[in-house]
Amino acid sequence: MKLASHMINSEGILAISEVRVTDLAKEYGTPLYVYDESLLKDTALSFLHAFQSNIFKTRIIYASKASSFIALLQLYQKLGLSIDVVSEGELYTALKAGVCPDNIIFHGNNKLDEELEMAIDSGVATIVLDNFDEAKRLSKILEEKNRVVSVLLRVNPGVEAHTHDYIKTATSDSKFGIGIKNGAALDILKAIHQLPFLQLKGIHSHIGSQIFSSQSFIEASKILLDFIEICKDNDLDISILNLGGGFGVYYTEEDTPFDIPEFLKKLSAILEEELSIRKLKLEEVWLEPGRSLVNESGTTLYEIGDIKKIDNEANYAFINGGMGDNLRVSLYGAKYEAVIANRLNEASQALWRVAGKYCESGDVLLRDIPLANPQKRDILAVLRTGAYTFSMFSNYNRLRRPAVVFVSNGVSRLVVKRESLDDLIALDMEE
């Protein structure tokens, strides 16, 4: 288990950026999403500083699907990141956060007409197209508004991402993008080039999520540069290459992530060399990490309730949350590390299953992990939960969305209020 020594205070209590989690639980309640604001900043700056080039502009675009709320997007805006959105809700959040529309990139498949209109009316400068039908719809909307927008086409390089099937996104049969190898992407780019009101700027690729092989990204980059050469031979000017994200992160000892900042330096050098060899020129290269920017900084706090031991079968500790506030476990078997946060000095006594309060047998957040004899009202801290927890929350069983807190240098601040019971029924219509 990875737990930094500075996170254990003299009382054996977990501390995040010098704030005791027991104090956080008392002040804000549980379940509670806690983000180390200092770590958020440091991680973002390390990415920005590592991915630089002398021959093309670079851009780090935060994939807000990983976690989207105003305070986080404001932080990234101030640091110089752009924001990737895939829905009207994510776009609205970014705009309310004060993100400049020029720094918003609209992604996603099956964008609705009203979403495209909202993006155009808001001044979003770049839209990533998923298919030709979408391109035609966008062109028609732009014609009606007499507007022009820059577009990229999402293409699939057909690279094996070596990750869970649910988070592979560049296979030949993926629901996202257009395949390169069968010639379809080139044909569609030619067709897009002929459409009015669309300025074809480049191509986008995203091979998957939680990828531990840096070679997969290098392979994809070279395939995409090969494709850009083909585009050039067909009088298509590709000035922007968006390589996506998907860099793997540590959750448990089963995970073996590579050093991302070091890889970004290497990637930039490889791209510069490949462009020189191919006598190609790119104006900009973009990356759009999500999980790898936010995950390490996040911790989820729960209060332990009932304890149940089933003969020699299992030891259960129940928490006041579960699959609704962390869907990843039920969705694709995600694993985490956790600790009894108020008794870190005590040794683990046995293996425990941590189950939630949702009415589903699959609502087991942690399976057979060592814990220090859980007791009622203990605080359980699930580590590295900054990505795809808050953003995937479900109100199943009418449970309320937890609050979100930023902590930094001994100070905490509330950035998202806990849902109230009135919030839960705010949209219900009474007779």
C-alpha positions, 0 to 999 in steps of 0.5 A, spaced: 500 500 500 502 506 498 501 511 503 506 517 504 509 518 511 507 525 512 499 523 511 500 519 518 500 524 524 502 523 531 496 521 533 495 515 528 490 519 524 490 520 516 492 527 514 491 530 507 495 536 506 495 537 514 488 537 515 486 531 519 480 527 516 477 526 522 476 533 523 473 533 515 468 528 517 466 532 523 465 538 519 462 536 513 459 529 514 460 523 510 461 520 505 465 526 503 470 527 497 476 530 499 481 533 494 488 535 496 488 542 492 496 543 492 497 536 489 492 538 484 496 544 482 503 540 482 500 535 478 498 539 473 504 544 472 508 538 472 504 536 465 505 543 463 512 543 464 514 536 461 510 537 455 514 542 451 517 543 444 521 548 440 517 546 433 510 546 435 505 549 440 503 544 446 496 544 449 494 540 455 486 539 455 483 536 462 478 531 460 472 534 465 469 527 464 474 525 470 471 530 475 467 536 473 465 541 478 466 549 478 472 550 483 476 544 479 475 547 472 477 554 475 483 552 478 485 549 471 483 555 467 488 559 472 494 554 471 493 554 463 489 548 462 484 547 456 478 544 458 474 538 454 467 537 454 462 532 451 455 534 453 451 541 455 452 539 462 459 539 462 459 545 457 455 549 462 459 547 468 465 550 464 462 556 462 460 558 469 467 556 471 469 562 467 473 558 462 474 562 456 470 559 450 477 559 446 479 554 451 474 549 451 474 543 446 467 539 445 468 532 444 463 526 444 459 521 439 452 523 437 452 530 439 445 533 439 443 539 435 441 543 441 448 541 444 452 543 438 448 550 437 449 551 445 457 550 443 456 555 437 452 560 441 457 560 447 463 561 442 466 554 443 472 555 438 473 547 436 469 541 435 471 534 435 467 530 430 465 523 431 462 522 424 460 525 417 453 525 419 455 530 425 459 534 420 453 535 415 449 537 421 454 542 424 455 545 417 447 546 417 447 549 423 453 554 422 450 556 415 443 558 419 448 562 424 453 564 419 458 562 423 465 558 422 468 553 427 474 549 427 474 542 427 478 535 428 476 528 426 476 523 431 480 517 428 482 510 430 489 508 429 487 500 431 492 500 436 492 495 442 491 499 448 492 493 453 486 495 458 479 493 460 475 492 454 470 497 457 475 503 456 478 501 450 476 506 445 480 505 438 479 498 436 476 497 429 469 496 432 469 502 437 463 506 437 468 512 437 471 515 431 473 513 424 478 507 422 484 509 419 486 502 416 480 501 412 481 508 408 474 511 411 478 516 415 481 519 409 474 519 405 471 523 410 476 528 411 476 529 404 468 530 405 469 534 411 474 539 407 468 540 402 463 542 407 462 550 408 463 553 415 467 548 417 475 549 418 478 542 418 484 543 422 486 536 424 485 529 427 484 526 434 485 520 437 484 516 444 486 509 444 483 508 451 484 509 459 488 506 464 494 504 460 500 502 462 504 501 456 507 507 454 509 504 447 502 504 445 502 511 445 508 512 441 505 506 436 499 510 436 503 517 434 507 514 429 501 511 425 497 518 426 503 521 423 503 516 417 496 518 416 498 525 416 503 524 410 497 520 407 493 526 408 498 531 405 499 527 399 491 528 398 492 536 399 489 535 406 492 540 411 493 537 418 495 542 422 493 540 429 494 533 432 490 531 438 493 524 441 488 524 447 490 521 454 489 515 458 495 514 462 494 509 467 495 511 474 496 507 481 490 504 484 493 498 488 499 494 487 497 490 481 498 497 477 504 499 474 504 506 471 510 509 468 512 516 470 508 521 466 512 527 466 518 523 464 514 520 458 511 527 456 518 529 455 520 523 451 514 523 447 515 531 445 522 529 443 520 523 439 514 527 435 520 532 433 524 527 430 519 523 426 516 530 424 523 532 421 524 525 418 518 525 414 519 533 413 512 534 416 510 540 420 505 541 425 502 547 428 500 544 435 500 537 438 494 536 444 494 532 450 487 531 454 489 527 460 483 526 465 484 521 470 492 522 471 491 529 473 486 528 478 486 521 481 492 521 486 489 527 489 482 525 491 480 521 497 473 518 499 471 518 506 466 514 509 463 512 516 463 505 518 456 502 521 454 495 522 459 489 522 457 482 520 461 476 520 459 470 516 462 464 520 468 462 516 466 465 509 467 473 510 467 479 514 463 485 512 464 492 514 458 496 512 459 504 510 454 509 509 455 510 501 457 505 496 456 504 489 452 510 488 458 514 490 463 510 486 460 506 480 467 504 477 467 498 482 460 495 480 461 497 472 468 494 471 471 491 477 475 497 479 480 496 485 482 500 491 486 501 497 483 503 503 485 504 511 481 505 517 483 513 517 483 514 525 487 508 527 493 508 522 498 505 527 494 499 528 495 493 525 491 489 520 487 483 523 484 480 518 481 481 511 474 484 510 469 486 505 467 493 505 460 493 503 455 499 501 448 501 503 445 500 496 440 494 495 444 490 490 448 484 492 454 487 487 454 493 492 461 491 495 466 497 494 472 493 497 473 485 497 478 482 502 482 487 504 486 488 510 483 492 515 485 494 522 479 491 526 473 496 523 469 498 528 462 502 528 463 510 527 470 509 524 472 513 518 474 509 512 478 512 507 478 510 500 485 512 497 486 515 490 479 516 488 479 523 484 477 520 478 470 518 476 467 518 482 463 525 483 462 525 476 459 518 475 455 519 482 448 516 482 442 517 486 440 510 486 435 509 492 435 516 493 441 517 496 444 524 496 450 526 493 456 527 497 460 534 498 466 536 495 472 539 499 479 542 497 484 542 502 491 545 502 496 547 507 492 545 513 486 549 511 479 546 508 474 549 504 467 547 501 467 547 494 460 543 492 455 542 497 452 536 500 445 534 496 439 536 501 433 532 501 429 538 498 434 537 492 432 530 491 425 532 490 426 539 487 424 537 480 418 532 482 411 535 480 406 534 485 399 534 483 
